[in-house]
Each structure stands twice: as structure tokens, then as C-alpha cells.
Amino acid sequence: MRHSPGRDIFLRALGKSEENNPFPDFTMREVRPGDVIVLCSDGLWSALIEDQIAHIVSTRPSQQACEELVRLANEVGGDENISVIILSFSQIYHDSEGVHIQSR
């Protein structure tokens, strides 16, 4: 993860500095029931090792895992923005028309 070519995907998507325009990446991946995706800031992945993150995410419900990851990153001196989102796929719906979003 630390040396992954995609490790700065969020910085590219948001713009690395005021001079840089955002450059989002669009990638399609197949997900299956049981798959988990962790999206996190460099403040989290630079503070914790990949095995720690994987263990916490695989042994706790998503909300508790997020809270624990942020707490641990802060404990080891997280001096940057520490953000994490965990996406857990329990069911996969296939819709030929795509995704529909309704606002309330």
C-alpha cells in the first residue's frame, strides 16, 4: 500500500495544490459479496501499517473499525488529516440502467 501506484489517487482527484487542477481517475472494478474497500487519507496509512489496517477492518463492524483506525493513527502522532471510509459489500445488485439516486 505504501508503494502502490494508486496511493496518491485522492490528491490527484482533489488537486495537489492551488496550482494543480483536479485530475480524477476512473476505474471499474468488479466487486463481490463480502468485498471490503478502505478509502483513507495519507494521515491514516502513513501512521499505521497495512497489516494493522487489514486486521481491524476484518474483525470489526465498519463504524467501529473506522473509529479504531482514527484513534490508533492519532495515538501514534497522526499530525495530518486522518480520514477513513469503509465500504462493505453484502449484496450486489445488477441493473442494466445503472445506479439511481433519490434525494429526500
LUMPA-196834 format. One line per field, with one value per atom (N, C-alpha, C): residue number from 1; atom name; x, y, z. Coordinates in steps of 0.02 Angstrom, whole numbers, padded with zeros to 5 digits. Layout:
BEGIN
num <- (NUM;...)
atome <- (CA;...)
xx <- (X;...)
yy <- (Y;...)
zz <- (Z;...)
//
This chain:
BEGIN
num <- (1;1;1;2;2;2;3;3;3;4;4;4;5;5;5;6;6;6;7;7;7;8;8;8;9;9;9;10;10;10;11;11;11;12;12;12;13;13;13;14;14;14;15;15;15;16;16;16;17;17;17;18;18;18;19;19;19;20;20;20;21;21;21;22;22;22;23;23;23;24;24;24;25;25;25;26;26;26;27;27;27;28;28;28;29;29;29;30;30;30;31;31;31;32;32;32;33;33;33;34;34;34;35;35;35;36;36;36;37;37;37;38;38;38;39;39;39;40;40;40;41;41;41;42;42;42;43;43;43;44;44;44;45;45;45;46;46;46;47;47;47;48;48;48;49;49;49;50;50;50;51;51;51;52;52;52;53;53;53;54;54;54;55;55;55;56;56;56;57;57;57;58;58;58;59;59;59;60;60;60;61;61;61;62;62;62;63;63;63;64;64;64;65;65;65;66;66;66;67;67;67;68;68;68;69;69;69;70;70;70;71;71;71;72;72;72;73;73;73;74;74;74;75;75;75;76;76;76;77;77;77;78;78;78;79;79;79;80;80;80;81;81;81;82;82;82;83;83;83;84;84;84;85;85;85;86;86;86;87;87;87;88;88;88;89;89;89;90;90;90;91;91;91;92;92;92;93;93;93;94;94;94;95;95;95;96;96;96;97;97;97;98;98;98;99;99;99;100;100;100;101;101;101;102;102;102;103;103;103;104;104;104)
atome <- (N;CA;C;N;CA;C;N;CA;C;N;CA;C;N;CA;C;N;CA;C;N;CA;C;N;CA;C;N;CA;C;N;CA;C;N;CA;C;N;CA;C;N;CA;C;N;CA;C;N;CA;C;N;CA;C;N;CA;C;N;CA;C;N;CA;C;N;CA;C;N;CA;C;N;CA;C;N;CA;C;N;CA;C;N;CA;C;N;CA;C;N;CA;C;N;CA;C;N;CA;C;N;CA;C;N;CA;C;N;CA;C;N;CA;C;N;CA;C;N;CA;C;N;CA;C;N;CA;C;N;CA;C;N;CA;C;N;CA;C;N;CA;C;N;CA;C;N;CA;C;N;CA;C;N;CA;C;N;CA;C;N;CA;C;N;CA;C;N;CA;C;N;CA;C;N;CA;C;N;CA;C;N;CA;C;N;CA;C;N;CA;C;N;CA;C;N;CA;C;N;CA;C;N;CA;C;N;CA;C;N;CA;C;N;CA;C;N;CA;C;N;CA;C;N;CA;C;N;CA;C;N;CA;C;N;CA;C;N;CA;C;N;CA;C;N;CA;C;N;CA;C;N;CA;C;N;CA;C;N;CA;C;N;CA;C;N;CA;C;N;CA;C;N;CA;C;N;CA;C;N;CA;C;N;CA;C;N;CA;C;N;CA;C;N;CA;C;N;CA;C;N;CA;C;N;CA;C;N;CA;C;N;CA;C;N;CA;C;N;CA;C;N;CA;C;N;CA;C;N;CA;C;N;CA;C;N;CA;C;N;CA;C;N;CA;C;N;CA;C;N;CA;C;N;CA;C;N;CA;C;N;CA;C)
xx <- (00041;00000;00044;00096;00138;00172;00185;00220;00174;00110;00061;00058;00052;00047;-00016;-00067;-00128;-00131;-00074;-00076;-00094;-00083;-00099;-00161;-00205;-00264;-00308;-00315;-00357;-00325;-00260;-00227;-00235;-00228;-00237;-00309;-00357;-00428;-00447;-00417;-00434;-00390;-00333;-00283;-00232;-00168;-00116;-00101;-00113;-00100;-00146;-00141;-00184;-00170;-00109;-00090;-00114;-00128;-00147;-00222;-00245;-00315;-00328;-00387;-00403;-00397;-00374;-00366;-00392;-00459;-00487;-00471;-00464;-00455;-00522;-00538;-00599;-00579;-00595;-00578;-00638;-00650;-00704;-00673;-00702;-00681;-00743;-00737;-00792;-00789;-00846;-00849;-00897;-00883;-00924;-00947;-01001;-01023;-00965;-00956;-00902;-00841;-00836;-00780;-00785;-00727;-00722;-00671;-00688;-00643;-00631;-00568;-00549;-00521;-00553;-00528;-00503;-00440;-00413;-00364;-00355;-00308;-00237;-00189;-00119;-00104;-00143;-00133;-00145;-00188;-00201;-00150;-00141;-00096;-00023;-00005;00065;00078;00024;00031;00026;-00010;-00021;00007;00022;00046;-00013;-00003;-00057;-00089;-00048;-00074;-00121;-00103;-00147;-00214;-00212;-00274;-00317;-00286;-00323;-00353;-00316;-00341;-00402;-00396;-00451;-00513;-00504;-00561;-00594;-00555;-00584;-00614;-00602;-00627;-00679;-00697;-00745;-00797;-00856;-00905;-00874;-00897;-00867;-00861;-00914;-00912;-00859;-00857;-00807;-00737;-00729;-00663;-00639;-00683;-00664;-00641;-00681;-00664;-00598;-00587;-00525;-00464;-00471;-00415;-00396;-00445;-00431;-00399;-00426;-00398;-00325;-00310;-00241;-00194;-00216;-00175;-00160;-00209;-00198;-00150;-00155;-00111;-00038;-00024;00046;00071;00033;00056;00031;-00027;-00055;-00056;-00011;-00006;-00038;-00072;-00105;-00180;-00215;-00286;-00292;-00334;-00345;-00418;-00429;-00497;-00499;-00557;-00565;-00638;-00649;-00715;-00708;-00754;-00752;-00817;-00809;-00865;-00868;-00922;-00931;-00988;-00975;-01024;-01055;-01117;-01151;-01193;-01220;-01259;-01240;-01241;-01225;-01287;-01309;-01367;-01343;-01368;-01351;-01411;-01403;-01457;-01432;-01464;-01441;-01447;-01487;-01496;-01448;-01407;-01359;-01387;-01355;-01373;-01420;-01471;-01519;-01515;-01508;-01503;-01565;-01595;-01653;-01634;-01655;-01644;-01708;-01700;-01759;-01775)
yy <- (-00059;00000;00063;00064;00124;00140;00088;00098;00085;00081;00068;00127;00113;00168;00210;00184;00221;00257;00261;00287;00362;00399;00470;00486;00438;00448;00505;00512;00566;00634;00639;00703;00723;00675;00690;00711;00677;00691;00760;00781;00845;00902;00887;00937;00940;00931;00927;00994;01047;01113;01163;01225;01276;01282;01267;01273;01214;01158;01098;01091;01076;01061;00989;00974;00905;00860;00799;00751;00683;00674;00612;00552;00495;00431;00395;00364;00324;00253;00208;00138;00095;00044;-00002;-00065;-00088;-00150;-00191;-00256;-00299;-00312;-00304;-00319;-00377;-00416;-00474;-00467;-00501;-00501;-00521;-00483;-00495;-00451;-00420;-00375;-00313;-00286;-00226;-00180;-00116;-00066;-00014;00001;00051;00111;00168;00231;00272;00293;00330;00383;00432;00486;00462;00499;00481;00488;00528;00534;00468;00426;00360;00310;00303;00250;00264;00325;00338;00325;00323;00312;00238;00199;00129;00084;00022;-00025;-00061;-00086;-00117;-00176;-00216;-00274;-00252;-00196;-00169;-00149;-00113;-00090;-00150;-00198;-00257;-00296;-00304;-00341;-00306;-00241;-00204;-00205;-00194;-00193;-00262;-00315;-00382;-00411;-00378;-00406;-00362;-00306;-00261;-00237;-00219;-00185;-00120;-00099;-00041;00021;00040;00100;00094;00038;00028;00026;-00004;-00007;00063;00105;00174;00211;00206;00240;00216;00150;00121;00142;00143;00163;00236;00280;00351;00359;00323;00328;00305;00249;00224;00271;00297;00344;00406;00431;00489;00471;00411;00390;00389;00370;00366;00432;00485;00552;00575;00553;00575;00651;00679;00752;00779;00736;00757;00743;00760;00743;00667;00642;00570;00556;00526;00512;00441;00408;00340;00326;00292;00267;00193;00153;00081;00064;00034;00011;-00065;-00092;-00164;-00185;-00234;-00257;-00323;-00320;-00381;-00410;-00368;-00391;-00348;-00378;-00342;-00343;-00285;-00280;-00263;-00299;-00285;-00253;-00193;-00156;-00131;-00151;-00131;-00056;-00022;00050;00091;00059;00095;00110;00156;00173;00233;00229;00284;00311;00376;00408;00450;00440;00480;00525;00587;00632;00636;00647;00651;00722)
zz <- (00000;00000;00000;00040;00043;-00023;-00063;-00126;-00186;-00173;-00225;-00274;-00339;-00387;-00376;-00341;-00329;-00263;-00227;-00159;-00156;-00210;-00208;-00250;-00259;-00301;-00277;-00211;-00184;-00197;-00188;-00202;-00275;-00320;-00391;-00405;-00373;-00386;-00359;-00304;-00273;-00296;-00325;-00342;-00286;-00303;-00251;-00220;-00255;-00228;-00264;-00245;-00276;-00351;-00372;-00442;-00484;-00453;-00489;-00495;-00554;-00564;-00545;-00521;-00505;-00567;-00556;-00610;-00585;-00587;-00560;-00603;-00571;-00606;-00606;-00661;-00666;-00682;-00637;-00645;-00627;-00666;-00650;-00620;-00566;-00533;-00519;-00525;-00506;-00432;-00398;-00327;-00317;-00265;-00248;-00176;-00159;-00089;-00043;00010;00056;00045;-00014;-00028;00016;00035;00075;00043;00037;00010;00064;00077;00127;00089;00098;00070;00129;00126;00183;00159;00202;00188;00205;00180;00196;00270;00305;00378;00413;00385;00415;00391;00325;00301;00315;00328;00346;00420;00460;00532;00551;00512;00528;00474;00492;00442;00411;00351;00313;00350;00383;00421;00477;00511;00564;00536;00481;00449;00429;00395;00372;00430;00484;00542;00573;00583;00614;00569;00505;00458;00454;00458;00450;00514;00571;00635;00670;00640;00672;00622;00647;00603;00576;00518;00484;00527;00562;00604;00658;00693;00746;00717;00658;00626;00609;00582;00566;00629;00682;00744;00772;00771;00797;00756;00690;00647;00659;00664;00677;00746;00796;00864;00864;00833;00832;00794;00738;00700;00741;00778;00821;00878;00905;00960;00940;00879;00857;00829;00842;00824;00756;00737;00673;00670;00631;00627;00563;00527;00466;00471;00419;00414;00417;00459;00465;00448;00390;00367;00341;00352;00327;00311;00257;00237;00223;00249;00235;00198;00140;00100;00104;00131;00137;00091;00049;00001;00024;00047;00070;00014;-00029;-00086;-00146;-00204;-00265;-00309;-00330;-00374;-00444;-00492;-00562;-00595;-00620;-00651;-00718;-00771;-00837;-00849;-00807;-00815;-00772;-00732;-00691;-00622;-00589;-00520;-00521;-00480;-00474;-00403;-00397;-00331;-00319;-00262;-00244;-00185;-00189;-00131;-00091;-00027;00017;00034)
//
